[in-house]
Amino acid sequence: MRLLMFFYDRIYLEAFLKASARHQKDLCLEVIETAEDFVHLMESVKEGNTGILRDTLLLTDHSPDDFTRPIRELLKDRIVCLTEYPEEPLEHTGGIKQIFRYQRFSKILADLKLCMNDLSGKPLLKNSRTIAVISDGSLRADALYDSYSEFLLKQLAANEDLKVLVFDLRAFRREPGIDSQDYDDENRWMMARYYYDAVAQKKRDTDGFYIQDEASIYHFRGGYGLNSFLELSEEERTEVLQSMESGPFHFVLYDIGAELTRENLSIVRHVDILIMVTQNQDFEYLLQSELSFDKEKQRPTLLITPVFDLEESMLHCAEEHMKIIMDQES
């Protein structure tokens, strides 16, 4: 992606350039130094030199009101304004999109990718291997569940050739590690609905819908304080999941825990690998009777993580599961 940077706040511009150099090596940035340079660029586009706008957004801290109608028509939704307040994020204001400037740089990049998605409809890439990790709900299993899941995910993500998405269906509420009220905007924005409209229906690329954490694991941007995934109909949820599993990821891991709701059980029925973190030896039989697997459909590979032993033994179990998962991948 290429960004044309037209800024009057040079301090912010310098900070943006430094952050992009650290976090996004494949981002191409070109600074428009003066208003005269901007006018020359517009004249070149008006004369038919539209190639300079290919895969390009104009990122600016100027107000949307600063751009005339002819300029908006020339740039055709390519203008993205950085705003002082987190109101109406990514919504059009007279054909111009807006992004809140005072937020995590990774969030700004993700929003820019969403803006680019409105300009291109890249095809979905591959079929992912799917994994569901569940808990029997006992105190012992729940106490060790997070450690097991985190260890398994880090083992998967440690392979630089693999892209791993974790889809948290226990608390589909916020981005990983984010507790700031700055993210209340996605409560109103309905990220799951937007994903359905833009990706599942229009077959656009998934860039911008995911945030990468420090372990290089991808997370779906769920919105703050609202389980927007459940606002979709059953058919719409199915289409969202199918599009994720036909995206850029090698593995999609559904983090379900003890939330064995009707919606989550429908996901468990179709995954390739089902991992149970359990203290109850009968949990496998109880769950299988609840799932009622279709006889014509191949059941998922079942991996059991017993939690009778110490946590160190459980992590060793995760390593063994990792070998099985990778053997199936190859």
C-alpha positions as CSV (number, residue, x, y, z in Angstrom):
1,M,0.0,0.0,0.0
2,R,1.2,3.5,-0.9
3,L,0.4,6.6,1.1
4,L,0.7,10.2,0.0
5,M,1.3,12.3,3.1
6,F,0.0,15.9,3.0
7,F,0.4,17.4,6.5
8,Y,0.7,20.7,8.2
9,D,1.6,19.2,11.6
10,R,5.2,18.3,10.9
11,I,5.8,16.9,14.4
12,Y,3.0,14.3,13.9
13,L,4.2,13.6,10.4
14,E,7.8,12.8,11.7
15,A,6.4,10.5,14.4
16,F,4.2,8.7,11.8
17,L,7.2,8.2,9.6
18,K,9.3,6.8,12.4
19,A,6.6,4.5,13.6
20,S,6.0,3.1,10.0
21,A,9.8,2.4,9.7
22,R,9.6,0.3,12.8
23,H,6.3,-1.6,12.3
24,Q,5.4,-1.7,8.6
25,K,8.4,-2.3,6.3
26,D,6.3,-2.7,3.1
27,L,4.4,0.6,3.5
28,C,5.4,3.0,0.8
29,L,5.3,6.7,2.0
30,E,5.6,9.8,-0.1
31,V,5.5,13.2,1.5
32,I,3.9,16.1,-0.3
33,E,6.0,19.0,1.0
34,T,3.9,22.0,0.0
35,A,0.5,23.1,-1.1
36,E,1.9,23.9,-4.5
37,D,3.2,20.3,-4.8
38,F,-0.4,19.1,-4.0
39,V,-1.8,21.3,-6.7
40,H,0.7,20.0,-9.3
41,L,-0.3,16.4,-8.3
42,M,-4.0,17.2,-8.8
43,E,-3.3,18.8,-12.2
44,S,-1.4,15.7,-13.2
45,V,-4.3,13.4,-12.2
46,K,-6.8,15.7,-14.0
47,E,-4.7,15.4,-17.2
48,G,-5.2,11.6,-17.1
49,N,-2.1,10.5,-15.2
50,T,-4.1,8.2,-12.9
51,G,-1.4,5.6,-12.6
52,I,0.2,7.5,-9.7
53,L,-2.9,6.7,-7.6
54,R,-2.7,2.9,-8.1
55,D,-3.0,1.3,-4.6
56,T,-2.6,4.7,-3.1
57,L,-4.4,6.7,-0.4
58,L,-4.0,10.4,0.4
59,L,-3.5,10.6,4.2
60,T,-3.8,14.1,5.6
61,D,-4.5,16.1,8.8
62,H,-6.3,18.8,6.9
63,S,-10.1,19.1,7.4
64,P,-12.5,17.4,5.0
65,D,-13.9,20.9,4.4
66,D,-10.5,21.9,2.9
67,F,-11.1,19.8,-0.2
68,T,-13.3,21.1,-3.0
69,R,-15.8,18.9,-4.8
70,P,-13.5,18.7,-8.0
71,I,-10.6,17.3,-5.8
72,R,-13.0,14.8,-4.2
73,E,-14.1,13.6,-7.6
74,L,-10.6,13.3,-8.8
75,L,-9.4,11.2,-5.8
76,K,-12.6,9.1,-5.6
77,D,-12.6,8.0,-1.9
78,R,-8.9,8.0,-1.7
79,I,-8.7,10.9,0.9
80,V,-8.3,9.8,4.5
81,C,-8.3,12.6,7.1
82,L,-6.8,12.2,10.6
83,T,-9.2,13.7,13.1
84,E,-8.8,15.1,16.6
85,Y,-11.8,13.2,18.0
86,P,-12.8,9.5,17.8
87,E,-16.2,10.2,16.3
88,E,-17.6,8.5,13.3
89,P,-14.4,6.5,12.5
90,L,-14.0,5.4,8.9
91,E,-17.4,6.8,8.0
92,H,-17.7,9.0,4.9
93,T,-18.0,12.8,5.3
94,G,-18.8,14.1,1.8
95,G,-16.8,11.2,0.2
96,I,-13.9,11.5,2.7
97,K,-13.0,8.9,5.3
98,Q,-11.8,9.8,8.8
99,I,-9.4,8.0,11.2
100,F,-8.8,9.0,14.8
101,R,-5.2,10.2,15.0
102,Y,-4.4,9.5,18.7
103,Q,-4.5,5.7,18.9
104,R,-2.2,2.8,18.6
105,F,-0.2,2.9,15.3
106,S,-1.2,-0.7,14.5
107,K,-4.9,0.4,14.8
108,I,-4.2,3.3,12.4
109,L,-2.6,0.9,9.9
110,A,-5.5,-1.5,10.2
111,D,-8.0,1.3,9.6
112,L,-6.0,2.4,6.5
113,K,-6.1,-1.1,5.2
114,L,-9.9,-1.1,5.6
115,C,-10.0,2.2,3.6
116,M,-7.9,0.5,0.9
117,N,-10.4,-2.4,0.8
118,D,-13.0,0.0,-0.4
119,L,-10.9,0.6,-3.5
120,S,-10.0,-3.0,-4.4
121,G,-11.6,-6.4,-4.2
122,K,-8.7,-8.8,-3.8
123,P,-9.6,-12.5,-4.1
124,L,-9.5,-14.7,-1.0
125,L,-6.4,-16.8,-0.8
126,K,-6.6,-20.3,0.7
127,N,-8.4,-22.8,2.9
128,S,-7.3,-22.7,6.5
129,R,-6.9,-25.6,8.9
130,T,-9.4,-25.1,11.7
131,I,-8.9,-25.8,15.4
132,A,-11.3,-25.4,18.3
133,V,-10.1,-25.4,21.9
134,I,-12.7,-26.0,24.6
135,S,-12.9,-26.5,28.4
136,D,-15.2,-28.7,30.4
137,G,-15.9,-25.7,32.7
138,S,-14.3,-27.2,35.9
139,L,-12.3,-24.9,38.1
140,R,-9.1,-26.9,37.4
141,A,-9.6,-26.9,33.6
142,D,-10.5,-23.2,33.5
143,A,-7.4,-22.3,35.6
144,L,-5.0,-23.9,33.2
145,Y,-6.9,-23.3,29.9
146,D,-5.4,-19.9,29.2
147,S,-1.8,-21.2,29.7
148,Y,-2.4,-24.1,27.4
149,S,-4.1,-22.0,24.7
150,E,-1.4,-19.3,24.8
151,F,1.4,-21.9,24.7
152,L,-0.1,-23.7,21.7
153,L,-0.7,-20.4,19.8
154,K,2.9,-19.3,20.4
155,Q,4.2,-22.6,19.2
156,L,2.1,-22.2,16.0
157,A,3.1,-18.6,15.5
158,A,6.8,-19.3,16.1
159,N,6.9,-20.8,12.6
160,E,7.4,-17.7,10.5
161,D,5.9,-19.4,7.4
162,L,2.6,-19.7,9.2
163,K,-0.1,-17.1,9.6
164,V,-2.3,-17.9,12.6
165,L,-5.6,-16.3,13.5
166,V,-7.2,-16.8,17.0
167,F,-10.9,-16.0,17.0
168,D,-12.0,-15.5,20.6
169,L,-15.6,-16.8,21.1
170,R,-15.4,-16.5,24.9
171,A,-15.6,-12.8,24.9
172,F,-16.0,-11.4,21.4
173,R,-15.5,-7.8,22.7
174,R,-12.2,-6.1,22.2
175,E,-8.8,-6.2,20.6
176,P,-6.0,-8.1,22.4
177,G,-4.6,-6.1,25.3
178,I,-7.0,-3.1,24.8
179,D,-8.9,-1.7,27.7
180,S,-9.0,2.0,26.7
181,Q,-12.2,3.8,26.2
182,D,-10.7,5.1,22.9
183,Y,-12.1,1.9,21.4
184,D,-15.7,2.5,22.3
185,D,-16.2,3.6,18.6
186,E,-16.3,0.0,17.5
187,N,-19.2,-0.6,19.9
188,R,-21.3,1.4,17.5
189,W,-19.5,0.5,14.3
190,M,-20.4,-3.2,14.4
191,M,-17.2,-4.7,13.0
192,A,-18.7,-8.1,12.5
193,R,-21.5,-6.6,10.4
194,Y,-19.0,-4.6,8.4
195,Y,-16.9,-7.7,7.8
196,Y,-19.9,-9.6,6.6
197,D,-20.9,-6.8,4.2
198,A,-17.4,-6.1,2.9
199,V,-15.7,-9.6,2.8
200,A,-18.3,-12.4,3.0
201,Q,-20.6,-10.7,0.6
202,K,-18.4,-8.6,-1.7
203,K,-15.4,-11.0,-1.6
204,R,-13.0,-8.3,-0.7
205,D,-9.7,-8.9,1.0
206,T,-9.5,-9.2,4.8
207,D,-6.7,-6.7,5.4
208,G,-7.7,-4.3,8.2
209,F,-10.0,-6.6,10.0
210,Y,-7.2,-8.1,12.1
211,I,-4.6,-6.9,14.6
212,Q,-1.3,-8.6,15.2
213,D,0.0,-8.9,18.8
214,E,3.6,-9.1,20.0
215,A,3.7,-12.8,19.4
216,S,2.8,-12.3,15.7
217,I,-0.7,-13.9,16.3
218,Y,-3.6,-12.3,14.5
219,H,-6.8,-11.4,16.3
220,F,-10.2,-10.4,14.8
221,R,-11.1,-6.8,15.7
222,G,-14.3,-7.4,17.6
223,G,-15.3,-4.0,18.9
224,Y,-15.5,-2.9,22.5
225,G,-18.2,-4.1,24.9
226,L,-20.5,-5.6,22.3
227,N,-20.7,-9.2,21.1
228,S,-21.5,-8.0,17.6
229,F,-20.9,-11.5,16.1
230,L,-24.2,-12.6,17.7
231,E,-26.0,-9.8,16.1
232,L,-25.7,-11.6,12.8
233,S,-28.1,-14.3,11.7
234,E,-27.0,-17.9,11.7
235,E,-26.6,-17.9,8.0
236,E,-24.5,-14.6,8.1
237,R,-22.3,-16.0,10.9
238,T,-21.7,-19.1,8.8
239,E,-20.6,-16.9,5.8
240,V,-18.3,-14.9,8.0
241,L,-16.6,-18.0,9.3
242,Q,-16.3,-19.5,5.9
243,S,-14.7,-16.3,4.5
244,M,-12.2,-16.3,7.4
245,E,-11.3,-19.9,6.8
246,S,-10.8,-19.1,3.1
247,G,-8.5,-16.2,3.8
248,P,-4.8,-15.6,4.2
249,F,-4.3,-17.8,7.4
250,H,-2.8,-21.3,7.6
251,F,-4.6,-21.9,10.9
252,V,-7.8,-20.5,12.4
253,L,-8.0,-21.3,16.1
254,Y,-11.5,-20.9,17.7
255,D,-10.9,-20.0,21.4
256,I,-14.2,-21.3,22.9
257,G,-13.3,-22.3,26.5
258,A,-16.4,-23.3,28.5
259,E,-18.7,-21.2,26.4
260,L,-20.4,-24.2,24.8
261,T,-23.4,-22.2,23.4
262,R,-25.5,-23.4,20.5
263,E,-23.6,-21.0,18.2
264,N,-20.2,-22.3,19.4
265,L,-21.2,-25.9,19.2
266,S,-22.1,-25.4,15.6
267,I,-18.5,-24.3,15.0
268,V,-17.1,-27.2,16.9
269,R,-19.0,-29.6,14.5
270,H,-17.1,-28.5,11.5
271,V,-13.5,-27.9,12.7
272,D,-10.6,-30.1,11.6
273,I,-9.1,-30.5,15.1
274,L,-10.9,-30.4,18.4
275,I,-8.9,-30.0,21.6
276,M,-10.5,-30.6,25.0
277,V,-8.9,-29.2,28.2
278,T,-10.7,-31.4,30.7
279,Q,-10.7,-32.8,34.3
280,N,-13.7,-35.0,33.6
281,Q,-12.9,-38.3,32.0
282,D,-16.5,-38.6,30.7
283,F,-16.5,-35.1,29.1
284,E,-15.6,-36.5,25.7
285,Y,-18.7,-38.8,25.6
286,L,-21.0,-36.1,27.0
287,L,-19.9,-33.6,24.4
288,Q,-20.1,-36.0,21.5
289,S,-23.7,-36.9,22.4
290,E,-24.4,-33.1,22.6
291,L,-22.8,-32.5,19.2
292,S,-24.6,-35.3,17.3
293,F,-22.0,-35.4,14.5
294,D,-23.3,-36.0,11.0
295,K,-22.4,-39.6,10.1
296,E,-21.6,-38.6,6.6
297,K,-19.1,-35.9,7.8
298,Q,-15.7,-36.9,9.0
299,R,-15.3,-36.2,12.7
300,P,-12.5,-33.8,13.8
301,T,-9.3,-35.2,15.1
302,L,-9.8,-35.3,18.9
303,L,-7.0,-34.3,21.2
304,I,-7.4,-34.5,25.0
305,T,-5.5,-32.3,27.4
306,P,-5.9,-33.7,30.9
307,V,-5.4,-31.3,33.8
308,F,-4.9,-33.8,36.6
309,D,-1.1,-33.2,36.6
310,L,0.9,-30.1,37.1
311,E,0.9,-27.3,34.6
312,E,4.3,-28.3,33.2
313,S,2.9,-31.6,32.2
314,M,0.0,-29.9,30.4
315,L,2.5,-27.7,28.4
316,H,4.3,-30.9,27.4
317,C,0.9,-32.1,26.2
318,A,0.6,-29.0,24.1
319,E,4.0,-29.7,22.5
320,E,2.7,-33.2,21.6
321,H,-0.5,-31.8,20.1
322,M,1.6,-29.3,18.1
323,K,3.4,-32.2,16.5
324,I,0.2,-33.9,15.5
325,I,-1.2,-30.6,14.1
326,M,1.9,-30.0,12.0
327,D,2.0,-33.6,10.8
328,Q,-1.6,-33.1,9.5
329,E,-0.7,-29.8,7.9
330,S,2.2,-31.4,5.9
